[in-house]
Amino acid sequence: MIALRRSIVPLVLALVVLVVLFYAVLPTRTYMDQRSATAGARVELAALVDENDALRSRLKALSQPEEVERLARSEYNLVYPGEEAYAILPLAPQPVEIPDLWPLNALVTSLAG
């Protein structure tokens, strides 16, 4: 009887420890995962709130006729009837100078002249 008790007590004790670990570790892991997800959601929410604020201010600016006119003139090159729009082209790029060390210079000069 004592031998049976000695072999059952460690098994029961191990089973109790496993049950306690299961109920203690699993909720802790879930809690940590939820806390991490909540922190990520808060960061995303802050970014979306900032973006909404910027869009609201942009909407308020676009409600003004002066801003609409400025955008129409600068981005779409629109003018009032009777006005003329001019576009100033950029300068042409400078020709590329090939150094004398270029291996095909002799071929280029022989073909050109």
ChimeraX commands (.cxc) that place a marker at each C-alpha (Angstrom):
marker #1 position 0.00,0.00,0.00 radius 0.5
marker #1 position 2.81,2.40,0.86 radius 0.5
marker #1 position 4.58,1.56,-2.42 radius 0.5
marker #1 position 1.40,2.31,-4.34 radius 0.5
marker #1 position 1.00,5.60,-2.47 radius 0.5
marker #1 position 4.63,6.53,-3.23 radius 0.5
marker #1 position 4.12,5.97,-6.94 radius 0.5
marker #1 position 0.73,7.75,-7.16 radius 0.5
marker #1 position 1.69,10.87,-5.19 radius 0.5
marker #1 position 4.34,12.06,-7.71 radius 0.5
marker #1 position 1.96,11.37,-10.59 radius 0.5
marker #1 position -0.85,13.34,-8.97 radius 0.5
marker #1 position 1.57,16.12,-8.07 radius 0.5
marker #1 position 2.90,16.25,-11.65 radius 0.5
marker #1 position -0.65,16.30,-12.99 radius 0.5
marker #1 position -1.58,19.17,-10.66 radius 0.5
marker #1 position 1.53,21.13,-11.73 radius 0.5
marker #1 position 0.68,20.56,-15.41 radius 0.5
marker #1 position -2.91,21.72,-14.92 radius 0.5
marker #1 position -1.76,24.83,-13.06 radius 0.5
marker #1 position 0.81,25.61,-15.75 radius 0.5
marker #1 position -1.79,25.09,-18.47 radius 0.5
marker #1 position -4.25,27.47,-16.83 radius 0.5
marker #1 position -1.55,30.00,-15.91 radius 0.5
marker #1 position 0.57,30.09,-19.08 radius 0.5
marker #1 position -2.14,29.94,-21.73 radius 0.5
marker #1 position -4.08,33.00,-20.48 radius 0.5
marker #1 position -0.83,34.89,-19.97 radius 0.5
marker #1 position 0.22,34.26,-23.56 radius 0.5
marker #1 position -3.21,35.27,-24.81 radius 0.5
marker #1 position -3.09,38.42,-22.69 radius 0.5
marker #1 position 0.35,39.35,-24.06 radius 0.5
marker #1 position -0.81,38.75,-27.65 radius 0.5
marker #1 position -3.90,40.87,-27.09 radius 0.5
marker #1 position -1.84,43.62,-25.50 radius 0.5
marker #1 position 0.51,43.66,-28.49 radius 0.5
marker #1 position -2.41,43.76,-30.93 radius 0.5
marker #1 position -4.02,46.58,-28.96 radius 0.5
marker #1 position -0.80,48.62,-29.05 radius 0.5
marker #1 position -0.56,48.13,-32.82 radius 0.5
marker #1 position -4.18,49.14,-33.25 radius 0.5
marker #1 position -3.60,52.30,-31.18 radius 0.5
marker #1 position -0.66,53.29,-33.37 radius 0.5
marker #1 position -2.73,52.69,-36.50 radius 0.5
marker #1 position -5.63,54.66,-35.02 radius 0.5
marker #1 position -3.36,57.61,-34.24 radius 0.5
marker #1 position -2.05,57.59,-37.82 radius 0.5
marker #1 position -5.60,57.49,-39.20 radius 0.5
marker #1 position -6.72,60.33,-36.93 radius 0.5
marker #1 position -3.78,62.44,-38.15 radius 0.5
marker #1 position -4.62,61.62,-41.76 radius 0.5
marker #1 position -8.28,62.52,-41.19 radius 0.5
marker #1 position -7.25,65.85,-39.68 radius 0.5
marker #1 position -5.05,66.60,-42.68 radius 0.5
marker #1 position -7.86,65.66,-45.08 radius 0.5
marker #1 position -10.34,67.85,-43.19 radius 0.5
marker #1 position -8.01,70.84,-43.43 radius 0.5
marker #1 position -7.49,70.10,-47.14 radius 0.5
marker #1 position -11.26,69.93,-47.61 radius 0.5
marker #1 position -11.66,73.24,-45.81 radius 0.5
marker #1 position -8.99,74.81,-48.04 radius 0.5
marker #1 position -10.63,73.45,-51.19 radius 0.5
marker #1 position -13.91,75.07,-50.13 radius 0.5
marker #1 position -12.35,78.48,-50.78 radius 0.5
marker #1 position -12.62,79.76,-54.38 radius 0.5
marker #1 position -9.12,81.25,-54.21 radius 0.5
marker #1 position -7.59,77.84,-53.53 radius 0.5
marker #1 position -9.56,76.24,-56.35 radius 0.5
marker #1 position -8.41,78.98,-58.74 radius 0.5
marker #1 position -4.79,78.60,-57.61 radius 0.5
marker #1 position -4.88,74.83,-58.21 radius 0.5
marker #1 position -6.61,75.23,-61.57 radius 0.5
marker #1 position -3.96,77.67,-62.73 radius 0.5
marker #1 position -0.87,75.95,-61.34 radius 0.5
marker #1 position -1.63,72.26,-61.83 radius 0.5
marker #1 position -4.03,72.22,-64.78 radius 0.5
marker #1 position -2.92,75.35,-66.67 radius 0.5
marker #1 position -6.48,76.66,-66.83 radius 0.5
marker #1 position -7.17,80.34,-67.53 radius 0.5
marker #1 position -10.19,82.59,-67.63 radius 0.5
marker #1 position -11.72,83.37,-71.03 radius 0.5
marker #1 position -9.71,86.10,-72.72 radius 0.5
marker #1 position -6.46,85.18,-70.91 radius 0.5
marker #1 position -3.55,83.43,-72.57 radius 0.5
marker #1 position -1.40,80.74,-70.98 radius 0.5
marker #1 position 2.27,80.41,-71.83 radius 0.5
marker #1 position 4.54,77.48,-71.07 radius 0.5
marker #1 position 8.26,78.06,-70.69 radius 0.5
marker #1 position 10.22,75.03,-71.77 radius 0.5
marker #1 position 13.38,74.01,-69.93 radius 0.5
marker #1 position 16.78,74.42,-71.57 radius 0.5
marker #1 position 17.96,71.64,-73.83 radius 0.5
marker #1 position 20.54,69.38,-72.19 radius 0.5
marker #1 position 24.17,70.00,-73.03 radius 0.5
marker #1 position 25.74,67.52,-75.47 radius 0.5
marker #1 position 27.80,64.77,-73.90 radius 0.5
marker #1 position 31.53,65.18,-74.34 radius 0.5
marker #1 position 33.30,61.89,-74.92 radius 0.5
marker #1 position 36.81,61.82,-73.48 radius 0.5
marker #1 position 39.75,61.11,-75.80 radius 0.5
marker #1 position 40.38,57.86,-74.00 radius 0.5
marker #1 position 37.24,56.37,-75.43 radius 0.5
marker #1 position 38.29,53.28,-77.44 radius 0.5
marker #1 position 36.04,53.98,-80.40 radius 0.5
marker #1 position 37.17,57.58,-81.03 radius 0.5
marker #1 position 39.37,56.51,-83.93 radius 0.5
marker #1 position 36.40,54.75,-85.51 radius 0.5
marker #1 position 34.14,57.77,-85.00 radius 0.5
marker #1 position 36.68,60.17,-86.54 radius 0.5
marker #1 position 37.33,57.85,-89.49 radius 0.5
marker #1 position 33.61,57.52,-90.20 radius 0.5
marker #1 position 32.95,61.24,-89.78 radius 0.5
marker #1 position 35.66,62.56,-91.92 radius 0.5
marker link #1:1,2 radius 0.2
marker link #1:2,3 radius 0.2
marker link #1:3,4 radius 0.2
marker link #1:4,5 radius 0.2
marker link #1:5,6 radius 0.2
marker link #1:6,7 radius 0.2
marker link #1:7,8 radius 0.2
marker link #1:8,9 radius 0.2
marker link #1:9,10 radius 0.2
marker link #1:10,11 radius 0.2
marker link #1:11,12 radius 0.2
marker link #1:12,13 radius 0.2
marker link #1:13,14 radius 0.2
marker link #1:14,15 radius 0.2
marker link #1:15,16 radius 0.2
marker link #1:16,17 radius 0.2
marker link #1:17,18 radius 0.2
marker link #1:18,19 radius 0.2
marker link #1:19,20 radius 0.2
marker link #1:20,21 radius 0.2
marker link #1:21,22 radius 0.2
marker link #1:22,23 radius 0.2
marker link #1:23,24 radius 0.2
marker link #1:24,25 radius 0.2
marker link #1:25,26 radius 0.2
marker link #1:26,27 radius 0.2
marker link #1:27,28 radius 0.2
marker link #1:28,29 radius 0.2
marker link #1:29,30 radius 0.2
marker link #1:30,31 radius 0.2
marker link #1:31,32 radius 0.2
marker link #1:32,33 radius 0.2
marker link #1:33,34 radius 0.2
marker link #1:34,35 radius 0.2
marker link #1:35,36 radius 0.2
marker link #1:36,37 radius 0.2
marker link #1:37,38 radius 0.2
marker link #1:38,39 radius 0.2
marker link #1:39,40 radius 0.2
marker link #1:40,41 radius 0.2
marker link #1:41,42 radius 0.2
marker link #1:42,43 radius 0.2
marker link #1:43,44 radius 0.2
marker link #1:44,45 radius 0.2
marker link #1:45,46 radius 0.2
marker link #1:46,47 radius 0.2
marker link #1:47,48 radius 0.2
marker link #1:48,49 radius 0.2
marker link #1:49,50 radius 0.2
marker link #1:50,51 radius 0.2
marker link #1:51,52 radius 0.2
marker link #1:52,53 radius 0.2
marker link #1:53,54 radius 0.2
marker link #1:54,55 radius 0.2
marker link #1:55,56 radius 0.2
marker link #1:56,57 radius 0.2
marker link #1:57,58 radius 0.2
marker link #1:58,59 radius 0.2
marker link #1:59,60 radius 0.2
marker link #1:60,61 radius 0.2
marker link #1:61,62 radius 0.2
marker link #1:62,63 radius 0.2
marker link #1:63,64 radius 0.2
marker link #1:64,65 radius 0.2
marker link #1:65,66 radius 0.2
marker link #1:66,67 radius 0.2
marker link #1:67,68 radius 0.2
marker link #1:68,69 radius 0.2
marker link #1:69,70 radius 0.2
marker link #1:70,71 radius 0.2
marker link #1:71,72 radius 0.2
marker link #1:72,73 radius 0.2
marker link #1:73,74 radius 0.2
marker link #1:74,75 radius 0.2
marker link #1:75,76 radius 0.2
marker link #1:76,77 radius 0.2
marker link #1:77,78 radius 0.2
marker link #1:78,79 radius 0.2
marker link #1:79,80 radius 0.2
marker link #1:80,81 radius 0.2
marker link #1:81,82 radius 0.2
marker link #1:82,83 radius 0.2
marker link #1:83,84 radius 0.2
marker link #1:84,85 radius 0.2
marker link #1:85,86 radius 0.2
marker link #1:86,87 radius 0.2
marker link #1:87,88 radius 0.2
marker link #1:88,89 radius 0.2
marker link #1:89,90 radius 0.2
marker link #1:90,91 radius 0.2
marker link #1:91,92 radius 0.2
marker link #1:92,93 radius 0.2
marker link #1:93,94 radius 0.2
marker link #1:94,95 radius 0.2
marker link #1:95,96 radius 0.2
marker link #1:96,97 radius 0.2
marker link #1:97,98 radius 0.2
marker link #1:98,99 radius 0.2
marker link #1:99,100 radius 0.2
marker link #1:100,101 radius 0.2
marker link #1:101,102 radius 0.2
marker link #1:102,103 radius 0.2
marker link #1:103,104 radius 0.2
marker link #1:104,105 radius 0.2
marker link #1:105,106 radius 0.2
marker link #1:106,107 radius 0.2
marker link #1:107,108 radius 0.2
marker link #1:108,109 radius 0.2
marker link #1:109,110 radius 0.2
marker link #1:110,111 radius 0.2
marker link #1:111,112 radius 0.2
marker link #1:112,113 radius 0.2
view
